[in-house]
């Protein structure tokens, strides 16, 4: 290959590498955002599940409230 063709090929390859590098960085940023969103949603889901009151606990709470209202 003549030197000019090699220079042209090298320039094209460098351009492709730069384009792919930008795409990789953009994809990594998107992956990081999605990972963060998934973590938030998991925390939100876990918090809802752990804060639920069972029917037995609800009845105990109602009984306590009724007792407090009768005393007042």
Secondary structure, 3 states (H helix, E strand, C coil): CCHHHHHHHHHHHHHHHHHHHHHHHHHHHHHHHHHHHHHHHHHHHHHHHHCCCCHHHHHHHHHHHHHHHHHC
